[in-house]
Amino acid sequence: MIDFHSFENTNSYSNRPVDITWIEKLQTFIEKPQHKIAVDMGCGGGLYTEALADLGFKEIYGIDFSDAMLTSATNNYQYLKRTRFLKGTAYSSGLESSSIDFYLQRAVLHHLSDPEAAFMEAARILRNEGIIFIQDRTIEDCLIPGSTSHLRGYLYYDFPELIEIEKQRRPTISETIFQLKNAGFTEIKHMNLWEVRKKYDSFQDLRREIESRKGRSILHELTDAELKLWIQKLENRLPDMEIVEKDCWTIWVAHKKDSN
């Protein structure tokens, strides 16, 4: 897979707007953010750290283990007030215990070898009544049939061998709920969210992005010839007009409640 933590790939996910649907969903779980402290765990280039700042949190920490990503985030969002980018991991954040009100982990879960340990660290740094918001794609999300908006579905239809790769790395709903429970979280809910990934003025714009393999780690599993073939297949399916690409995500939301 692509190394997103090399300097040449640090902006692979940080140059597109955050979908308003995502913002609206997040807001349903937040009250009075101006009085709360948030962490964006695995912040990458800082795109969603900025979104948390825009939502009005009193203080925000962007945590990532990659020096390249942290440099990119700092350069991209150095103008943000109340925001700090720090080196750490989902297993060892470096933050004080019971210091955070809202914990965001977006598109990180499938990279974790021990999710339960990461959730235990989240429980450690969250205050009583704090909220954890986990977002990732399950294999079921990936395999929703392809359409003019859900291009990912076409990818696995055209190259079914990629499904096994995704099965090995994608979380399941039940496993994640079990891991959150073991870490001490309660009131666990899960839901789906269709999120606009990107809008393209024409197929040619989409072609250029696919050719660059930018922001799509799974495309690095295809050879150049296979990638060219997939573009041809897509061109036969899609109109040469504006294309609004969407992805389906699973979200898990839970609360930390101290036993005493």
C-alpha positions as CSV (number, residue, x, y, z in Angstrom):
1,M,0.0,0.0,0.0
2,I,0.9,3.6,-0.4
3,D,3.2,5.1,2.3
4,F,1.1,8.2,3.3
5,H,3.8,9.2,5.8
6,S,6.4,9.8,3.2
7,F,6.9,13.5,2.4
8,E,5.7,13.2,-1.1
9,N,2.3,11.7,0.0
10,T,1.5,13.9,3.0
11,N,-1.1,15.9,1.2
12,S,-2.9,13.0,-0.4
13,Y,-6.0,13.4,1.8
14,S,-5.7,17.0,2.9
15,N,-6.6,19.0,-0.2
16,R,-10.4,18.4,-0.4
17,P,-13.2,20.0,1.6
18,V,-14.8,18.2,4.5
19,D,-18.3,17.1,3.5
20,I,-21.2,19.0,5.2
21,T,-22.9,15.7,5.8
22,W,-20.0,14.7,8.0
23,I,-20.1,18.0,9.9
24,E,-23.8,17.7,10.5
25,K,-23.5,14.1,11.8
26,L,-20.7,15.1,14.2
27,Q,-22.7,18.0,15.5
28,T,-25.5,15.7,16.7
29,F,-23.1,14.3,19.3
30,I,-21.6,17.6,20.5
31,E,-23.0,20.1,23.0
32,K,-21.3,23.4,23.7
33,P,-18.0,22.6,22.0
34,Q,-16.6,26.1,23.0
35,H,-16.3,24.6,26.5
36,K,-14.6,21.3,25.4
37,I,-11.3,19.9,24.4
38,A,-11.0,17.6,21.4
39,V,-8.3,15.3,20.0
40,D,-8.0,14.2,16.3
41,M,-6.2,10.9,16.7
42,G,-4.2,10.0,13.5
43,C,-4.7,13.5,12.2
44,G,-2.5,13.1,9.1
45,G,-2.3,16.4,7.2
46,G,-4.8,18.1,9.6
47,L,-7.9,18.3,7.5
48,Y,-10.3,17.1,10.2
49,T,-8.4,18.9,12.9
50,E,-9.3,22.1,11.1
51,A,-12.9,20.9,11.0
52,L,-12.9,20.5,14.8
53,A,-11.5,24.0,15.1
54,D,-14.2,25.3,12.8
55,L,-16.8,23.7,15.0
56,G,-15.6,25.9,17.9
57,F,-13.8,23.5,20.3
58,K,-12.0,25.4,23.0
59,E,-8.8,23.5,22.4
60,I,-7.8,20.8,19.8
61,Y,-4.9,18.4,19.6
62,G,-3.9,16.8,16.4
63,I,-1.9,13.6,17.1
64,D,0.1,11.6,14.6
65,F,3.2,9.4,14.7
66,S,4.6,10.7,11.5
67,D,7.0,13.6,11.4
68,A,6.2,14.2,7.7
69,M,2.4,14.3,8.5
70,L,2.9,16.7,11.4
71,T,5.1,19.0,9.3
72,S,2.4,19.0,6.6
73,A,-0.4,19.7,9.2
74,T,1.6,22.5,10.8
75,N,2.4,24.1,7.5
76,N,-1.2,23.8,6.2
77,Y,-3.0,24.9,9.4
78,Q,-0.5,27.0,11.3
79,Y,-3.1,29.8,11.3
80,L,-5.5,27.8,13.5
81,K,-5.9,29.2,17.0
82,R,-6.3,26.8,20.0
83,T,-4.8,24.0,18.0
84,R,-1.6,22.0,18.6
85,F,-0.1,19.2,16.5
86,L,1.8,16.7,18.6
87,K,3.7,13.4,18.0
88,G,2.1,10.4,19.4
89,T,0.2,7.2,18.6
90,A,-3.3,5.8,19.2
91,Y,-1.6,3.5,21.8
92,S,0.4,6.2,23.5
93,S,-1.0,9.7,22.9
94,G,1.2,11.6,25.3
95,L,-1.9,13.4,26.7
96,E,-2.8,13.6,30.4
97,S,-5.4,11.3,31.8
98,S,-9.0,12.6,31.9
99,S,-8.0,15.7,29.9
100,I,-10.2,15.3,26.7
101,D,-13.9,15.7,26.1
102,F,-14.2,14.5,22.5
103,Y,-12.0,11.9,20.8
104,L,-12.1,11.6,17.0
105,Q,-10.5,8.7,15.1
106,R,-11.3,8.9,11.4
107,A,-10.0,6.3,8.9
108,V,-7.4,5.0,11.4
109,L,-9.1,1.9,12.7
110,H,-8.1,-0.4,9.8
111,H,-4.4,0.5,10.3
112,L,-4.4,-0.6,13.9
113,S,-3.0,-4.0,14.9
114,D,-4.6,-3.8,18.4
115,P,-7.7,-1.7,18.3
116,E,-8.7,-2.6,21.9
117,A,-5.4,-1.2,23.2
118,A,-6.0,2.0,21.3
119,F,-9.5,2.2,22.8
120,M,-8.1,1.7,26.2
121,E,-5.8,4.7,25.7
122,A,-8.8,6.7,24.5
123,A,-10.6,5.8,27.7
124,R,-7.6,6.9,29.7
125,I,-7.4,10.4,28.2
126,L,-11.2,11.0,28.1
127,R,-13.0,12.6,31.0
128,N,-16.0,11.1,32.5
129,E,-19.0,11.5,30.1
130,G,-16.4,12.0,27.3
131,I,-17.3,10.8,23.8
132,I,-15.4,8.6,21.3
133,F,-16.3,8.9,17.6
134,I,-14.8,6.2,15.4
135,Q,-15.2,6.3,11.6
136,D,-14.0,3.7,9.1
137,R,-15.2,1.5,6.3
138,T,-16.2,-2.1,6.9
139,I,-15.9,-4.7,4.1
140,E,-19.7,-4.4,3.7
141,D,-19.3,-0.7,3.1
142,C,-16.7,-1.3,0.4
143,L,-18.8,-4.0,-1.4
144,I,-21.9,-1.9,-1.9
145,P,-22.6,-2.3,-5.6
146,G,-21.0,0.2,-7.9
147,S,-23.0,3.2,-9.3
148,T,-22.3,6.5,-10.9
149,S,-21.7,7.8,-7.4
150,H,-20.2,4.8,-5.6
151,L,-17.2,4.1,-7.7
152,R,-15.5,2.0,-5.1
153,G,-18.1,-0.7,-5.7
154,Y,-17.1,-1.0,-9.3
155,L,-13.4,-1.5,-8.3
156,Y,-14.1,-4.6,-6.3
157,Y,-16.5,-5.9,-9.0
158,D,-13.8,-5.5,-11.7
159,F,-10.9,-6.7,-9.5
160,P,-12.4,-9.2,-7.0
161,E,-9.0,-10.2,-5.8
162,L,-8.8,-6.9,-4.0
163,I,-11.7,-8.1,-1.7
164,E,-9.4,-10.5,0.1
165,I,-7.0,-7.6,0.8
166,E,-9.8,-5.5,2.2
167,K,-11.1,-8.4,4.3
168,Q,-7.8,-8.7,6.1
169,R,-7.6,-5.0,7.1
170,R,-11.2,-3.8,7.5
171,P,-12.9,-3.8,10.9
172,T,-16.2,-5.4,11.5
173,I,-19.1,-3.8,13.4
174,S,-19.4,-6.5,16.0
175,E,-15.7,-6.8,16.7
176,T,-15.4,-3.0,17.2
177,I,-18.3,-3.0,19.6
178,F,-16.8,-5.8,21.6
179,Q,-13.4,-4.0,21.7
180,L,-15.1,-0.7,22.9
181,K,-16.9,-2.6,25.6
182,N,-13.8,-4.3,26.8
183,A,-12.1,-0.8,27.0
184,G,-14.9,0.3,29.3
185,F,-17.1,2.3,26.9
186,T,-20.9,2.3,27.3
187,E,-23.9,3.5,25.3
188,I,-22.3,2.2,22.1
189,K,-24.1,3.0,18.9
190,H,-23.2,2.4,15.2
191,M,-24.6,3.9,12.0
192,N,-23.8,4.4,8.4
193,L,-22.9,7.7,6.7
194,W,-22.9,8.4,3.0
195,E,-20.2,11.1,2.6
196,V,-19.3,13.0,-0.5
197,R,-15.7,12.1,-1.3
198,K,-15.2,14.6,-4.2
199,K,-16.9,16.3,-7.1
200,Y,-15.5,16.2,-10.6
201,D,-16.4,18.6,-13.4
202,S,-16.0,15.9,-15.9
203,F,-14.7,12.3,-16.4
204,Q,-11.3,13.7,-17.4
205,D,-10.9,15.2,-14.0
206,L,-11.7,11.8,-12.4
207,R,-9.3,10.1,-14.9
208,R,-6.4,12.4,-13.8
209,E,-7.0,11.7,-10.1
210,I,-7.2,7.9,-10.6
211,E,-4.1,7.9,-12.7
212,S,-2.3,9.7,-9.8
213,R,-3.6,7.1,-7.4
214,K,-4.1,10.0,-5.0
215,G,-6.1,9.5,-1.9
216,R,-6.9,5.9,-2.8
217,S,-4.5,3.5,-1.1
218,I,-6.1,0.4,-2.6
219,L,-5.2,1.6,-6.1
220,H,-1.6,0.9,-5.3
221,E,-2.4,-2.8,-5.4
222,L,-3.1,-2.5,-9.2
223,T,-0.5,-2.6,-11.9
224,D,-0.3,0.3,-14.4
225,A,-2.0,-1.9,-17.0
226,E,-4.8,-2.8,-14.6
227,L,-5.3,0.8,-13.6
228,K,-5.6,1.8,-17.2
229,L,-8.2,-1.0,-17.8
230,W,-10.2,0.2,-14.8
231,I,-10.3,3.7,-16.1
232,Q,-11.5,2.4,-19.5
233,K,-14.3,0.5,-17.7
234,L,-15.3,3.5,-15.8
235,E,-15.4,5.7,-18.9
236,N,-17.9,3.3,-20.4
237,R,-20.1,3.5,-17.3
238,L,-20.0,7.1,-16.4
239,P,-21.3,10.2,-18.2
240,D,-18.9,12.9,-19.3
241,M,-20.4,15.5,-17.0
242,E,-20.2,16.4,-13.3
243,I,-19.6,13.3,-11.2
244,V,-20.3,13.4,-7.4
245,E,-18.5,10.5,-5.8
246,K,-19.7,9.2,-2.5
247,D,-18.4,6.6,0.0
248,C,-20.3,4.7,2.7
249,W,-18.7,4.7,6.1
250,T,-19.5,3.1,9.4
251,I,-19.5,5.2,12.6
252,W,-19.3,4.0,16.2
253,V,-20.1,6.4,19.0
254,A,-19.7,5.6,22.7
255,H,-19.4,7.3,26.1
256,K,-16.9,6.9,28.8
257,K,-18.5,6.6,32.2
258,D,-16.5,6.2,35.4
259,S,-17.6,3.3,37.5
260,N,-17.6,5.4,40.6
